[in-house]
């Protein structure tokens, strides 16, 4: 048995966050199934069960992809990837989650970008994982207005910034710094943003790290969010 | 008809609990945030509070202390349904009793039927003055 006080490795911390996060969709499925049994018609519950299971499976896939990319990092070759195509794909994957939590999705690609050096599947998974956390977080916020999640890209001095942005309470530099410190120790490291473990943020961080980038707090116009910077590629996009 | 003030951050889980409680004949007023629930308590005059401890922003334990600080809410039973296991919540049974927490359900292991049954029993029991 592990001694108390021993610092967890990155993978252990990620697994803990994932395990905590996975409780939510499994509880949702269990309770929806129980409710379906009580009712004569269970069409709505069955549809939600399907969506919930899909969302949970996608998060597990993203975690596994991150773990695989980290393992192969020595030989991982980044390829030219079209950001707009990846972001469009992420929006499509997030649409069922957004519908369930009554959130609108927007794509904001201010300007024309060539391909960036990334891993296509990894980038899609990272943006989807981040998006799931933000959609859930917005649904838990006190603000009663329309919830909108924006997947956006913009230029910076260091490259092309891509990430998810929203008008959310509680997301700021202090909270994000504190989340890094609480990650692996607390069951709710993104205090103020999400009532859950926010595993999607840490899964996305591991995916971006495997692509030699880093997840950071970022702003897009008046929105705040989490994003990573990618180096533009001079080669032709594979997409 | 008894009114339940229900604090749960997740919209999907909340729908299932609300449906089960309403089927059992209760009126359920749902809030995602403790602060909003506190403001609404006056208007709804709840007969029972069901709440999650792990909330975004406002801590559920802070809500408990604040709720109990008002004289009119000192005898309203409270049920906790939380993803935090009771042994990790950091309080002894004595403290829960002082706060008027009638039952502590570990959410992962709590069926809708168990919560409905627990709610009925909590409202039937009297909290000592």
Contacts between the chains, C-beta under 8 A, distances in Angstrom:
chain1	res1	chain2	res2	distance
A	20	B	83	7.9
A	23	B	83	6.1
A	23	B	108	5.9
A	24	B	10	6.4
A	24	B	13	7.7
A	24	B	83	7.8
A	26	B	108	7.8
A	27	B	13	6.3
A	27	B	83	7.9
A	27	B	107	6.3
A	27	B	108	6.0
A	28	B	10	7.4
A	28	B	12	4.8
A	28	B	13	5.8
A	28	B	16	7.5
A	30	B	111	8.0
A	31	B	13	6.2
A	31	B	16	4.0
A	31	B	17	7.2
A	31	B	111	7.9
A	31	B	112	6.1
A	32	B	12	7.5
A	32	B	16	5.8
A	34	B	16	7.4
A	34	B	20	7.8
A	34	B	111	5.8
A	34	B	112	5.0
A	34	B	113	7.4
A	35	B	16	4.8
A	35	B	19	5.6
A	35	B	20	6.3
A	35	B	112	6.3
A	38	B	19	8.0
A	38	B	20	7.0
A	38	B	23	6.6
A	38	B	112	7.5
A	48	B	12	6.3
A	52	B	12	6.9
A	100	B	11	7.8
A	100	B	12	6.8
A	101	B	11	6.0
A	102	B	11	7.9
A	136	B	10	7.6
A	137	B	56	6.8
A	139	B	10	7.9
A	139	B	11	5.1
A	139	B	32	7.5
A	140	B	9	4.3
A	140	B	10	7.3
A	140	B	32	5.3
A	140	B	33	7.7
A	140	B	55	7.8
A	140	B	56	4.5
A	141	B	32	7.6
A	141	B	33	7.9
A	141	B	56	6.9
A	142	B	32	7.3
A	142	B	33	4.8
A	142	B	35	6.8
A	142	B	36	5.9
A	142	B	57	7.4
A	169	B	57	7.1
A	170	B	56	7.0
A	170	B	57	6.1
A	187	B	54	7.0
A	187	B	83	7.4
A	187	B	84	7.0
A	188	B	54	5.5
A	191	B	56	7.7
A	191	B	57	7.7
A	192	B	56	6.5
A	192	B	57	5.2
A	193	B	56	6.3
A	194	B	56	5.7
A	195	B	9	3.9
A	195	B	10	7.2
A	195	B	52	7.2
A	195	B	54	5.3
A	195	B	55	5.2
A	195	B	56	4.5
A	196	B	10	7.9
